[in-house]
Amino acid sequence: MANKVPLSEVADLRGGYAFKSRDYVDQGRFVLRTVNITESGTITRDRATFISESAAKQYERFELQAQDTLFVMVGATLGKVGFVTEKDLPALLNQNMWVIRVKDKNKTNPRFFNYWFSQKVKETLHWASGSARSFVRRDDYRNLPFPVMEVSKQEAIAHILGTLDDKIELNRQM
């Protein structure tokens, strides 16, 4: 059995911002909402919303980065997990989601982390509570036990799973 550490030791977990719909414009900085994460975890700009580039400057702390894992933590799509790639950027994170960012890519492969987290979520959704809308608590997820293993093993696993995902996506497009 691999050694394990709390998720908070390998990744930061932060929430998004509650952008106001009155601030949305026709073009500018993409505001990634829960509807922009597909069932397969990719990001889509269908039904995209934007805020002006000048307004975006005040929301830099909600700026997404390539290889971020996204997690919908409340509502009807609770449990949806996404993965940010270069082509999805620049983008800001909206409310009802967390961004989970690997702290040290020399110790934790972000793609491996995303695959691991996607599986863990399926095991933890029973933690949800709330009467009007189900939600999960950030501290519960910060304490999830993450398996410690050599980054080369993580990369190998992520490569195999990524290759399979690429083939599935190609078939879907055809």
N, C-alpha and C positions, 0 to 999 in steps of 0.2 A: 504494500500500500504506500502510495506516495505521501510525502510530507505535505501538510496543508497550512496555509496562512489565511488570515481574513482578507477578503477582497480589497479592503481599504489599504492594505499594504502594497498592493500591486497596481491599483487604479484609483483615480479620483472620481467621485460621483457627484454631479451637480444638476440642479434644475434649470429649466428654461425660463423665459420671461413672458409675462402676459401682455403681449402687444395688443394695442387697441385697434379695432377694425377701422376706426375713423382715420388712422394714420396710414392705412394701406394706399398704395399708389399703383399705377399700371406697370411700372418697371422700376428697377432699383436693386436693392439687396433682397435676395430670396429669404423668406421667413419659412423655415421648415416646420410644418405642422404634422399632427398625427396622420392626417389623410395622405401625406406625402411619403409614407413608408408602406411599401407594398407587402403583400403576404409573404413574399420570398425574402424580404429584408432589404431590398434595394430601394433607392430613393427615386421618386418620380416628381416631375414638375407639373404634372397634371393638376389642375385646380390650384396653381401656385399663387401665393400672395407675396407682396413686396412692400418694403418701406424705402423711403428715399435714401440715397447714399449719404446725404448730409445727416439725416437722422440716425443712420446706422452707426455713426461714430460714437454715439453715447451708449451703445449696446455691445461694445467690443468684448466684454466678458462672456457674452452669449454666442460668440463666434465659434463655429464648428471647425474642426480640423480633419484632414484625411485620416482614416483609420479609427475614428471615434465610433463607439458602439452607442446606439440610441435605444431607449427603453420607454415604452408608454406605460406609465405607472398609475393611471386612473381612467375610469370610464369604460365605454363600450368596447374599446380596442385594447384594454388592459392586457399586458403581456406581449404586445407586438414588439419585436426587436429589429433594429436596422443597423446598417453599416455604411459609414460615410466614405466615399471615394473622392479623388481629386476632381472628377467631373461634376460632382455635386456642389462644389464650392464656387464662390463664397456663399455662405449661408449662416443664418442666425437661428438659434433654437427657441421655439415657442414653448408655451406652458404645457403642462400635462405630460411632459417627458423629462427624462434624465439623460444627460450625456455622461458616458463612462469612458474615461480617457486613461489608457495605460500610462503609468508613471515613467517606466524605464524600458524602452523597446529592446535593450540589450539583454533584458532578463525575462520579458514577457512579450511574446509575439501578439500584436493587436488582432490579427485575423483568428489566431487560435483562441484568444480570449473571447472574441465574438461568438465563435462556434460553441465554446464551453458555456458561455453565459446563456446563449439561446436554449441550450439543453436544460440548464439549471432552472430557468424561468418556468419551464413546464412542470418542474417538481415543486415549485414554490407558490404558484398562484392561489393555492388554498389559504395562503396567509392573508388574502385580501379581506378587507372589512369596509364598513360604510353602509349607511342606509339608503341614501339617494344615489350615490355613485360609488362603486367599489374602488378601492385604492390600496396600495401597499406602502409600507413605511421604509424610508431610505435607510435607517439604521439596521433594519433586518437584512437588507442586501449588502450593506457595508461589511457585515459580519459573515457573509457566505464563505465557507471554506474553499479556497482556491488551491488546486494541486500544484505543488512546486516540482518542476522538472526542467531539464536542460532546454535552453531556447532552441537548440538544433532539433530536438524531438518535437517541440511545439511547431516549428517551421515545417517539418515533414508532415505532421498531421494536418496542418492548415493547408499545405500544398495539395495533398490528396483530396481533402474536402472541397477546396476551392476549384480544383479541376472538375470534380463532379458537378458542382454548382454551375460552372461555366457551360458544361455540356447541357445541363437542364435548361439554362437560360437560352442557349442557342436553339434547342428544340422548341422552346416556347415561342421564340421569334419566328421560326419557320412555320 
